[in-house]
Each structure stands twice: as C-alpha cells, then as structure tokens.
Amino acid sequence: MGPRVSIVIPVYNGADFLEEAIESALAQTYENIEIIIVNDGSHDHGTTERIALRYADRVRYYSKPNGGVASALNYAIEQMSGDYFSWLSHDDLYAEDKVERNIAAINAIDGPDRERTVIYSDYAVFNDKPENAFAVRLPATPPELFRYWLTVENRIHGCTLLVPKTAFKECGIFDETLRTTQDYDLWFRFAERYRFVHIARTLVLARSHSAQGSVAMAGLALQEINALLTHFTKSLSVDELRGSSQRSISAGYAEIAISLTKRGFLDAAKVATKLAFGGKARGFNLTILVKLLGSLSIFHSKRVARMLLSKRGRLMLKALVPGRIARSSETVNASLSQELKHRFSQIYDKNIFGGRLSRSGEGSDLVQTAVIRRELPGLVKELGVETLLDAPCGDWYWMQNTTLGLKKYIGVDIVEALVAKNQSQFGNDTTSFQYANLTADTLPKVDMIFSRDCLVHLSFDDAKRILANFKESGSRYLLTTTFTDRSTNNDLVGRDGFWRPLNMQLPPFNFPPPLKLINEDCTEQRGQYADKCLGLWLLDDIEARA
C-alpha cells in the first residue's frame, strides 16, 4: 500500500476556504492518507468548527487555544500516525495527485537517501479562480546547495513539501516564537541534514488574499525575514558559499548581499556585505567591491560604500580604479532595469500586494477605483486627451472596465508576463501593451501620462529618474498619485522599504499646486489614506532631474 501520509490542515477563522481545502485533501489519488485538522482557537462563533465536523467520519479533528500556525502544526505532528507529513493551509488547494507524485518521487530514490529526503514542487498562485492561477516554477537546486538557494531566493512553498516524520525528531519542530517565518526556519534546519529534491510539476494552488499572515502582518514579517536571512547568511559553510562553481567566499557573500538588497531586506544585506570583506572571506577584495557596487542602483551602491569605507577610502577607491568605477557607473541603468524588473516580477509572481481580485492589490479593485472610473473619462474629455500612456498598467483589472474614448491607449509595465497576457487578452487597434523600464526606456509622446500608485513604491532616486523620463517624452500632462495631507516625504530605506505615501508638492519633488485633484475616496486601512488623490500637472511645470 505504501507509506502513510498525514495531511495536516491548521485553521484559524477559516470558514471562507476550509471546505475547499478539505475537499482537495479528500480527493487525493493516493489512498494511504490521514487528514488532521487543527482548529487554532477560532473565534467565529463556531463556524470553522461546524465546517470541519461535517467531515468527522473522514478526518481527525482537534481544537486548541490560539497559539499561532506554528503551534497548530506542532500539535498535529504530535498526533500524526503517518510516516510522512504534508501541510495544507486552510486557504490553499492540492492537485489531486499531489501526494501520489510525492511518494513516487520518494520511491524513485535508491539507497539510504530515500529515508533522508524532503520532496518539494512547483506551485501556482491565484486570488479569485484557481483556473486563473499564476505558475511559479522553481529551479532544480542540488541538495548540497539548497541552504544557499534558500538564502538567495527563498521562494519555496511549504505546502508543496513531503517531510519524513523522522526529520522532526532529528531537527526539531516549528519555532512557535516566529509568527511569519516559522516554515523557512525549519526548512533551513532540515536542509542541514536532509536532501531536498524538486518535482517540476505544479502540485499546489496557493490562494492569495489580504487576510493571510504575510499580508496582515506585513510589518512583523519584514522584521522576521531580515532576522532570519541574517541567521541564514551567518550559518552557511565555506563549501556552501563557494558553490558548485568554486567561486570565492567573498563572491558568495556578495551574491547574497546583492539579492537581499534588491529584495529590500537591507538589514540582512548589511550583514552579508560586511561578511563579503571579512570573517571567512579573510580581507578586503577590491574586485568584489567593484562588482557589488556595479550590480546595485546608485542609491544602494552609495549606502554600501559608506558602510564599508571611510571617506578617505572612498576617494582612494576612485583614484585606484577610475576606469572600472566608470564602467560600473555606465551599467547603472542596465542594473537598475534588472533590479526593478526582479522586484516587481516577484510582487506579481507571489501577489505580495495581497489583492484578492487584482495582483496590483486591494487598491486596484472595483471598490477602490470607483471614483477614478467615474471621473477619469470626464477629465480626458475636458482636456481633449486623445493619447494616453498608462505607466505602469499592472494587470489591467479595473481599467478594462473604464471607457475613455481615446484614439490610442498604451499600457506599459516592467513585468513581461503581465504585458504579454494583457496584449493577448485586451490588445486591439486602439489599445496596446508594451514592456518598458520607466527609469530608462524611451517613452512615447502622448497627451497624458497616467501614473497611479507607481512612485510610492520607489526610492527618491528611482522616482526622479522616472519623472525625468516622463518629461523627456515630450508629453503634455501628468496625472499621478499624491497624498495631500502629508507634511513630510520619507525615502524607502530599511524596514520601510516597500511603500509609503508621498505628497508630490513637498521635497524632494516640489511640484507646484496641481491643476486639478481627484480624491479617490480611499477606504483602505480604515480611512488612514483618505487624502489619497490623483493630481494633474503640466509636465513643463515640473522640475525633475535624475
């Protein structure tokens, strides 16, 4: 019959999705399974419990006081009778052959490695209908380099795993002090002693919504991830840092620093950068420094240089290698393009903004865009706008429901998969979609550039580059997001490096008073952003220098 597999479903206030998750577990083609549901102290008047108890004859149901997902998973591990553990979040779904393919992959391994292997697979992310899921393909990473890959990319989804029960006895269980990173912490511990083997098939459908922990606890998640990735970086061995290519230890740390910086985990990146020039790396390496600085944006490279070198040291660096530094500067635009492309591709791949209907986030649903959809057509008509550049266009969720009466609409975005999808679904004689890096690529001259919720996600330097590029296009009007009641603008650094409101009339932008304001009637975060507006300016009136 094959080894027994325990499918574990932890749930907290999960009435919306629990039934679907249970049904996907019961639909498994592999027969030797048990399903364990752990209710982690739901306070929804018994709704979650009633759903679980409908399946009482086919599942094992437990209820416990609330302690977080790690405590619920650990409770299930204590109760499981299976040889293998398979986690299913209450809001996710299994492909019907998930467990069967996991076991087949285990059986295909000969020798003692079979008992010391964790299986993982690709997955897909959806927010409305599973058939619209966005696939996430993972590389086949050699087991001996898996911990390094977890540090550099950390894209694995815990519900794709099949874990031998012995791994918990040998490596420990989930850390209940961690609220959002308890899974990656444990996978890293597993990978020190167990092999991770990849299946190149999509076996889990991961639902993305605003109530899930990574979104609802975004601030805490960022702190925990920084701490966790710092620990990962410090824990890697010399062999792991050198990798299969036998790169230098400094290069291994530098690669981690570049990845962490580009992903916004600056606290952890600072540690990796210092390790690239000390500790196991044994000394300062000029070649590695130039490579590191040349791989980052100007803003980030200046921060790294300040962190590593005194003022005198920075001057000496320029004097010693002026040509190499100059060549690094020449590559800034290309590096910046890759940085922005990676960042926003990750956002859409993982639906980091947490939109249930749009990958651009809750702010792009039909509720939060109702005022825009009502007011924008009238403004276009009033100004005689015939050509419009939507920068960025995102997944075009709400704009497809807006009739603007244009002769030419051009949507641009840095996420190539989105552009291709939009062009395939919505492109026609008057509507087109193009790939573009707004900081550097030549933009078409249009009557109006519409740039909603763009600059708020970028550093001051990147935002200024985009504004300068908008002006360079020769376009007439700019309609962009501004928060009119803010008294200061903060740059994106450290733990605040993902989003913040901007008042475009304040430094460092110093826009003049807008020609027109459209208040969006934003109700997100219980009205904290009631001052969110679209402001209209003539691009000729804006001073913008990159």
Secondary structure, DSSP 4 states (H G I P E B T S, - for coil): ----EEEEEEESS-TTTHHHHHHHHHT-S--SEEEEEEEE---STTHHHHHHHTTTTTSEEEEE----HHHHHHHHHHH--SSEEEE--TT-EE-TTHHHHHHHHHHT--GGGGGGEEEEEEEEEESS-GGG-EEE------GGGHHHHHHHT----GGG-BEEHHHHHHH----TT-SS-HHHHHHHHHHHHSEEEEEEEEEEEEE--TTSHHHHTHHHHHHHHHHHHHHHHHH--HHHHHTTTT--HHHHHHHHHHHHHHTT-HHHHHHHHHHTTSGGG-S--HHHHHHHHHHS-HHHHHHHHHHH--HHHHHHHHHH-HHHHHHHHHTHHHHHHHHHHHHHHHHHHHTTT--SS-TT-GGGSTTTTHHHHHHHHHHHHHHT--EEEESS-TT-TTGGG-----SEEEEEES-HHHHHHHHHHH--SSEEEEE--TTTS-----SEEEE-S-GGGS-HHHHHHHHHHHHHTT-SEEEEEEETT-S------GGG-S-----TTSTTT-PPPPSEEEE----GGGGTTTTEEEEEEEGGG-----
